[in-house]
Amino acid sequence: MDEETLKFDAIVVGGGPSGMCAAYTMAKAGMDVAVIERGEYPGSKNLFGGILFTTILNKLIPNFWEEAPVERNVISRKFSYLTEDSQLAVELKTEQYNKPPYNNTFTVLRSKFDRWFSEKTESIFNENSFVFSGFTVIDVIKEGHKIVGVVTDKEGPMYADVIICAEGANSLLAEKAGLKKKPEPHDMVTGVKEVIALPPEIINDRFALAGNEGVAIEFFGKAVEGMVGGAFIYTNKESLSVGISCSIVDFTHKNINPNEVLDKFKEHPSVKNLLRGGETIEYSAHMIPEFGYDKLPDLVSHGIMLVGDSAGFVNTSHYHEGSNLAMASGVMAGETAIIAKQKGDFSAETLSLYKEKLENSFVMKDMKNFRRAAKFLHANPQVLNDYPTTMVQSMVDYFTISERSKVEIRKDVIGGLIMDVKFIKMMWDMNKARKVLL
């Protein structure tokens, strides 16, 4: 290689949380690191619903919330099932989540947070480490079976001992490296989101919050036209993140556009007043992997590791946890790269330590535990639709005031419930759901 060749210990492709965690971990060990981000700056193109889970981040940067541009700490989690005109919800709200580390749950806007995390990472870089923003990686460079670098659209080839792919859900680089195939529609979720501006005093009043407290509300059923997926409202300081995410297959089968689903959700009687008077200031769309543990791609090869959404690390259960898994995988990939550098060996055998770390962590344990969740819900739509809808109507009937005696009402409600949902089958389905969703 000549003097003009760009050579690093590690190249991280993607400036999101998983990529930056990898870069931060390696930079602390003194490695020469290049982060290649296709956006104008990290965060300019990075999207997600709005909740950041931060157990991993807080280990990297203790008490990060004191300086990071987080929006609100979430003290309330609410799960709501919608029918055409009704809502049945359960809420957990506790002051225990209002104290450091705030249950490691914050709402954030990625354009602000990712930029801060990038600058924080750059602050510990050595003189031979850089963040290249506005660069697109178009291919990998191979020497035999080993990946030794990447080709970019602006600087041409860049070389490194190891590549950490943090490209996101639609990772063309991982495909070109031969680690994964082009994803099938049933393995992907499409999410659309609006950021709706509201004054902080209105948000606090409307959602019964104070100061920097936040709430996360998940909606199901009619919220997404009965599809497998959900809608959400998350409170920010001066805005609400409002969106829906569902399987691409469901959108295709129902022949419905994600924007239509979001618009209908916003007009639901239980939703529209929460958004009243707000102004949409941002609109975005995002792909989310739903491979599950059984269909994870190859995570390592000679000279490369996959992290975050590129690897499919998303807990597709009701937890909707992706950011924590992404950041954990980034840290573990960074730690593996450090060991590989110490050994002077970046073969697949050495990098397989990354997979061992994952298997021994909550990442793979949770992926395994919920491995059947998405498949079960697609195969049993009655669990998300028929049973809850009947339950909502039963509750409406039960609490409707009339001149009938409560004994008569209770008898009719229970009898109707048993007849409508085929009680034995419902119990059977609920038992199966318990095994895959809890």
Secondary structure, 3 states (H helix, E strand, C coil): CCCCCEEEEEEEECCCHHHHHHHHHHHHCCCCEEEEECCCCCCCCCCCCCEEECHHHHHHCCCHHHCCCCCEEEEEEEEEEECCCCEEEEEEECHHHHCCCHHHEEECCHHHHHHHHHHHHHCCCCCCCEEEECCCEEEEEEECCEEEEEEECCCCEEEEEEEEECCCCCCHHHHHCCCCCCCCHHHEEEEEEEEEECCHHHHHHHCCCCCCEEEEEEEEEHHHCCCCEEEEEEECCCEEEEEEEEEHHHHHHHCCCHHHHHHHHHCCCCCHHHHCCCEEEEEEEEEEECCCHHHCCCCEECCEEECHHHHCCCECCCCCECHHHHHHHHHHHHHHHHHHHHHCCCCHHHHCHHHHHHHCCHHHHHHHHCCCHHHHHHHCHHHCCHHHHHHHHHHHHHHCCCCCCHHHHHHHHHHHHHHHHCHHHHHHHHHHHHHHHC
